[in-house]
Amino acid sequence: MGSTAAAEKTEQELRNEIDELLRQQREITERLRDPRGLRKGALSAPILRNNSIRQRPFVRHGGDNHDSEDQPPAKRRLSSAVVKDSTSEGVNGNTTFAQSDGNHFNSHQSGMSRRDSYQRNSKASEVPTTEHVPRVLPKNQDPSLVNRNKRMLGQLLGTLEKFRKEDKQLSGTEAFMRRSNSLQRAEQKAREESERLRKEEREQIAEKRRRDLTLRARVAAKTEEKKLELLFLRWSEHHKRLSNFIRTKAEPPIYYLPNKPLDEDAASIEKRKEEDFLEWKNARREELSEYQKQIGDQYVANVEKDLERWQNARNTRKFIPCYARLLY
């Protein structure tokens, strides 16, 4: 799992791989939540429906509204319907005009009432007189209808009795028994076929879920591996920078540089630093590979637990309706 080629990847490449693995995990999780694909596109309808609603704009009324020219003018209420003149003659003239209008309205109303009463009287005189119609007897009292109903009921009961006797005679024949047995076998076969199809569907769903859980566990383990690779890359860079300093053997270690350069050759010093760094890196790489292997085994081992938990929850959902039917 922890190969040298993976360690040589850059930080950006590892981040891109981690993002892709996380996307695959989300897809597998969505497939596990909806194995039949029934919820695809369920979220798009409410969004479109909410976007299609047009909101009514809010119009501000006041002196600061610059768009008031586009709005219709506001209605103003008159303080009074009668205009008072400063002179008494104007008041008397207005009063006389109002009285004359009132008299004209009263005379017009009285004329309309007389015309309406005349029309009502003329319509009442034009209504023709109805002739006497003989009383119709109800169905349960008319002798002809009663006899007909009794006759039809007797014929219906006789037909039903005839069919019952024929059915009783035919039920004892061998042909009827064979036909009844064949129908029972066909119904039993249909029930067995339906049960077999449901069982196959349940097995297919369980197998598909097992594959998806295993795939998601492997993808999750691969994601953790890439994250550890990224941490190991940063750790190696940090340790490489620390290798330029001299480290004390006492704990906690102290890193320092001498004030004056040493008499040793610079090439030999760089070579020794490189060898120490490679030795440290190889040792840490083995530890990292072992830890990554343990993580992968742990993720795969959790698949059986998740599958067993899902099966128990499914059996519980099946048991609850049966128990409810027994209670009621």
C-alpha positions as CSV (number, residue, x, y, z in Angstrom):
1,M,0.0,0.0,0.0
2,G,2.7,2.4,0.8
3,S,4.8,2.4,-2.3
4,T,7.7,4.6,-3.1
5,A,6.0,6.0,-6.2
6,A,3.1,7.3,-4.0
7,A,5.6,9.0,-1.7
8,E,7.1,10.9,-4.7
9,K,3.8,12.5,-5.5
10,T,3.4,16.2,-4.8
11,E,1.0,17.7,-2.2
12,Q,-1.4,19.0,-4.8
13,E,-1.6,15.6,-6.5
14,L,-2.4,13.9,-3.2
15,R,-5.1,16.5,-2.5
16,N,-6.7,15.9,-5.9
17,E,-6.8,12.2,-5.3
18,I,-8.3,12.7,-1.8
19,D,-11.1,14.9,-3.3
20,E,-11.8,12.3,-5.9
21,L,-12.0,9.5,-3.3
22,L,-14.3,11.5,-1.1
23,R,-16.6,12.1,-4.1
24,Q,-16.7,8.4,-4.8
25,Q,-17.6,7.8,-1.1
26,R,-20.6,10.2,-1.4
27,E,-21.9,8.5,-4.5
28,I,-21.7,5.1,-2.9
29,T,-23.4,6.4,0.3
30,E,-26.2,7.8,-1.8
31,R,-26.6,4.5,-3.6
32,L,-26.8,2.7,-0.3
33,R,-29.5,5.1,0.9
34,D,-31.6,4.6,-2.3
35,P,-30.8,1.2,-3.8
36,R,-33.7,1.3,-6.3
37,G,-33.0,4.9,-7.5
38,L,-36.4,6.2,-6.5
39,R,-35.3,9.5,-5.1
40,K,-33.4,10.8,-8.2
41,G,-34.6,14.3,-9.2
42,A,-36.8,14.6,-6.1
43,L,-35.0,17.7,-5.0
44,S,-35.2,19.5,-8.3
45,A,-39.0,19.9,-8.3
46,P,-39.4,21.9,-5.1
47,I,-36.5,24.2,-6.2
48,L,-38.1,24.8,-9.6
49,R,-41.5,25.3,-8.0
50,N,-40.1,27.9,-5.5
51,N,-38.2,29.7,-8.2
52,S,-41.3,29.9,-10.5
53,I,-43.2,32.0,-7.8
54,R,-42.9,35.7,-8.7
55,Q,-42.7,37.9,-5.7
56,R,-44.7,41.1,-5.6
57,P,-42.5,44.2,-5.5
58,F,-42.7,46.5,-2.6
59,V,-43.7,50.1,-3.4
60,R,-42.7,52.8,-1.0
61,H,-45.0,55.8,-0.7
62,G,-43.5,59.1,0.2
63,G,-41.5,62.1,-0.9
64,D,-38.3,60.1,-1.3
65,N,-39.8,57.7,-3.9
66,H,-38.2,58.6,-7.3
67,D,-40.4,56.1,-9.2
68,S,-43.6,57.8,-8.1
69,E,-44.3,59.0,-11.6
70,D,-45.0,55.4,-12.8
71,Q,-47.6,54.9,-10.0
72,P,-51.2,56.1,-10.3
73,P,-52.0,59.2,-8.2
74,A,-53.3,58.6,-4.8
75,K,-57.0,59.1,-4.1
76,R,-57.9,62.0,-1.8
77,R,-61.0,62.2,0.3
78,L,-63.2,65.4,0.1
79,S,-63.9,67.0,3.5
80,S,-67.5,67.7,2.5
81,A,-69.9,67.3,-0.4
82,V,-71.5,70.7,0.2
83,V,-69.6,73.9,-0.6
84,K,-70.4,76.7,1.7
85,D,-70.5,80.2,0.1
86,S,-69.5,83.3,1.9
87,T,-72.8,85.1,1.0
88,S,-76.2,84.1,2.3
89,E,-77.6,84.2,-1.2
90,G,-75.4,81.3,-2.3
91,V,-76.5,79.3,0.7
92,N,-80.2,79.9,0.0
93,G,-79.7,79.1,-3.6
94,N,-78.0,75.8,-2.9
95,T,-80.7,74.9,-0.4
96,T,-83.5,75.5,-2.9
97,F,-81.7,73.5,-5.5
98,A,-81.3,70.6,-3.1
99,Q,-85.1,70.7,-2.2
100,S,-86.1,70.8,-5.9
101,D,-83.9,67.7,-6.5
102,G,-85.4,65.9,-3.6
103,N,-89.0,66.6,-4.8
104,H,-88.1,65.4,-8.3
105,F,-86.6,62.2,-6.9
106,N,-89.7,61.5,-4.7
107,S,-92.0,62.0,-7.7
108,H,-89.9,59.7,-9.9
109,Q,-89.9,57.0,-7.2
110,S,-93.6,57.1,-6.7
111,G,-94.1,56.8,-10.5
112,M,-91.9,53.7,-10.6
113,S,-93.8,52.1,-7.7
114,R,-97.2,52.6,-9.4
115,R,-95.8,51.1,-12.7
116,D,-94.4,48.0,-10.8
117,S,-97.7,47.4,-9.1
118,Y,-99.6,47.6,-12.4
119,Q,-97.2,45.1,-14.0
120,R,-97.6,42.6,-11.1
121,N,-101.4,42.8,-11.3
122,S,-101.3,42.2,-15.1
123,K,-99.0,39.2,-14.7
124,A,-101.3,37.7,-12.0
125,S,-104.3,38.1,-14.3
126,E,-102.5,36.3,-17.2
127,V,-101.7,33.1,-15.2
128,P,-103.9,30.3,-16.6
129,T,-105.9,28.1,-14.3
130,T,-104.7,24.5,-13.8
131,E,-107.1,21.7,-14.5
132,H,-107.7,18.9,-12.0
133,V,-105.2,16.0,-12.4
134,P,-106.1,12.6,-11.0
135,R,-104.0,11.4,-8.1
136,V,-101.2,8.9,-9.0
137,L,-101.0,5.9,-6.6
138,P,-97.6,5.0,-5.2
139,K,-95.9,1.9,-6.4
140,N,-96.7,-0.1,-3.3
141,Q,-100.4,0.5,-3.7
142,D,-100.9,0.1,-7.4
143,P,-102.2,-3.5,-7.9
144,S,-100.7,-3.9,-11.4
145,L,-97.2,-2.8,-10.2
146,V,-97.4,-5.0,-7.1
147,N,-98.3,-8.1,-9.2
148,R,-95.5,-7.3,-11.7
149,N,-92.9,-6.9,-8.9
150,K,-93.9,-10.2,-7.3
151,R,-93.8,-12.0,-10.6
152,M,-90.3,-10.6,-11.4
153,L,-89.0,-11.5,-7.9
154,G,-90.4,-15.0,-8.2
155,Q,-88.6,-15.5,-11.5
156,L,-85.4,-14.2,-10.1
157,L,-85.5,-16.5,-7.1
158,G,-86.4,-19.4,-9.3
159,T,-83.4,-18.7,-11.6
160,L,-81.1,-18.5,-8.6
161,E,-82.4,-21.7,-7.2
162,K,-81.9,-23.4,-10.5
163,F,-78.3,-22.3,-10.8
164,R,-77.7,-23.4,-7.2
165,K,-79.0,-26.9,-7.9
166,E,-76.9,-27.1,-11.1
167,D,-73.8,-26.0,-9.3
168,K,-74.4,-28.5,-6.5
169,Q,-74.8,-31.3,-9.1
170,L,-71.7,-30.2,-11.0
171,S,-69.6,-29.8,-7.9
172,G,-69.7,-33.6,-7.3
173,T,-68.5,-34.5,-10.8
174,E,-65.0,-35.5,-11.6
175,A,-64.5,-32.8,-14.2
176,F,-65.3,-30.1,-11.6
177,M,-62.9,-31.6,-9.1
178,R,-60.2,-31.7,-11.7
179,R,-60.8,-28.1,-12.7
180,S,-60.9,-27.1,-9.0
181,N,-57.6,-28.9,-8.3
182,S,-56.0,-27.3,-11.4
183,L,-57.0,-23.8,-10.2
184,Q,-55.7,-24.5,-6.7
185,R,-52.4,-25.7,-8.2
186,A,-52.2,-22.6,-10.4
187,E,-52.8,-20.3,-7.5
188,Q,-50.2,-22.2,-5.4
189,K,-47.7,-22.0,-8.2
190,A,-48.3,-18.2,-8.6
191,R,-47.8,-17.7,-4.9
192,E,-44.6,-19.7,-4.9
193,E,-43.3,-17.8,-8.0
194,S,-44.1,-14.5,-6.4
195,E,-42.4,-15.5,-3.2
196,R,-39.4,-16.7,-5.2
197,L,-39.1,-13.4,-7.1
198,R,-39.3,-11.4,-3.8
199,K,-36.7,-13.6,-2.2
200,E,-34.4,-13.2,-5.3
201,E,-34.9,-9.4,-5.1
202,R,-34.0,-9.4,-1.4
203,E,-30.9,-11.5,-2.1
204,Q,-29.9,-9.2,-4.9
205,I,-30.4,-6.1,-2.8
206,A,-28.4,-7.7,0.1
207,E,-25.6,-8.8,-2.3
208,K,-25.5,-5.3,-3.9
209,R,-25.3,-3.7,-0.5
210,R,-22.5,-6.0,0.5
211,R,-20.5,-5.0,-2.6
212,D,-21.2,-1.3,-2.1
213,L,-20.2,-1.5,1.6
214,T,-17.0,-3.4,0.7
215,L,-16.3,-0.9,-2.1
216,R,-16.9,2.1,0.3
217,A,-14.7,0.5,2.9
218,R,-11.9,0.1,0.4
219,V,-12.3,3.7,-0.8
220,A,-12.4,5.0,2.7
221,A,-9.2,3.0,3.5
222,K,-7.6,4.4,0.4
223,T,-8.6,7.9,1.4
224,E,-7.0,7.4,4.8
225,E,-3.9,6.1,3.1
226,K,-3.7,9.2,0.9
227,K,-4.1,11.4,4.0
228,L,-1.3,9.6,5.8
229,E,0.8,10.0,2.6
230,L,0.2,13.7,2.7
231,L,1.1,13.9,6.4
232,F,4.2,11.8,5.8
233,L,5.2,14.1,2.9
234,R,5.0,17.1,5.2
235,W,6.8,15.3,8.0
236,S,9.7,14.3,5.6
237,E,10.1,17.9,4.5
238,H,10.1,19.1,8.1
239,H,12.7,16.4,9.1
240,K,14.8,17.3,6.1
241,R,15.0,20.9,7.2
242,L,15.9,19.8,10.7
243,S,18.7,17.6,9.4
244,N,20.7,20.8,8.7
245,F,21.1,21.3,12.4
246,I,23.1,19.3,15.0
247,R,20.8,17.3,17.3
248,T,21.7,16.5,20.9
249,K,21.4,12.9,22.1
250,A,19.7,14.0,25.4
251,E,15.9,14.1,25.5
252,P,14.2,16.4,24.7
253,P,16.5,17.0,21.7
254,I,18.0,20.4,21.0
255,Y,18.9,21.5,17.5
256,Y,21.7,24.0,17.1
257,L,24.4,25.2,14.7
258,P,28.0,26.0,15.6
259,N,29.1,29.6,15.5
260,K,32.2,28.7,13.4
261,P,32.2,26.1,10.6
262,L,33.7,22.7,11.4
263,D,37.0,21.5,9.9
264,E,35.3,18.5,8.2
265,D,34.7,18.5,4.5
266,A,31.4,20.0,3.4
267,A,30.8,17.2,0.9
268,S,31.2,14.5,3.5
269,I,28.8,16.3,5.8
270,E,26.1,16.6,3.1
271,K,26.6,12.9,2.3
272,R,26.2,11.9,5.9
273,K,23.1,14.1,6.3
274,E,21.6,12.5,3.2
275,E,22.3,9.0,4.4
276,D,20.8,9.7,7.8
277,F,17.7,11.2,6.2
278,L,17.2,8.2,3.9
279,E,17.7,5.8,6.8
280,W,15.0,7.7,8.9
281,K,12.7,7.9,5.9
282,N,12.9,4.2,5.2
283,A,12.2,3.3,8.8
284,R,9.2,5.6,9.0
285,R,8.0,4.3,5.6
286,E,7.8,0.7,7.0
287,E,5.9,1.9,10.0
288,L,3.5,3.8,7.9
289,S,2.9,0.9,5.5
290,E,2.2,-1.4,8.5
291,Y,-0.3,1.1,9.9
292,Q,-2.0,1.6,6.6
293,K,-2.5,-2.1,6.2
294,Q,-4.1,-2.3,9.7
295,I,-6.5,0.5,8.7
296,G,-7.5,-1.3,5.5
297,D,-8.2,-4.5,7.4
298,Q,-10.2,-2.7,10.0
299,Y,-12.4,-1.0,7.4
300,V,-13.0,-4.2,5.6
301,A,-13.8,-6.0,8.8
302,N,-16.5,-3.4,9.7
303,V,-18.4,-4.4,6.5
304,E,-19.9,-7.5,8.1
305,K,-20.9,-5.5,11.2
306,D,-22.7,-2.9,9.1
307,L,-24.4,-5.5,7.0
308,E,-25.6,-7.4,10.1
309,R,-26.9,-4.1,11.6
310,W,-28.8,-3.3,8.4
311,Q,-30.3,-6.8,8.3
312,N,-31.5,-6.6,11.9
313,A,-33.1,-3.2,11.3
314,R,-34.9,-4.6,8.3
315,N,-36.2,-7.5,10.2
316,T,-37.4,-5.2,12.9
317,R,-39.3,-3.1,10.4
318,K,-41.0,-6.3,9.1
319,F,-41.9,-7.4,12.6
320,I,-43.6,-4.2,13.7
321,P,-46.5,-4.3,11.2
322,C,-47.2,-7.9,12.1
323,Y,-47.2,-7.1,15.8
324,A,-49.5,-4.1,15.1
325,R,-52.0,-6.3,13.3
326,L,-52.0,-8.7,16.2
327,L,-52.8,-5.8,18.6
328,Y,-55.7,-4.5,16.6
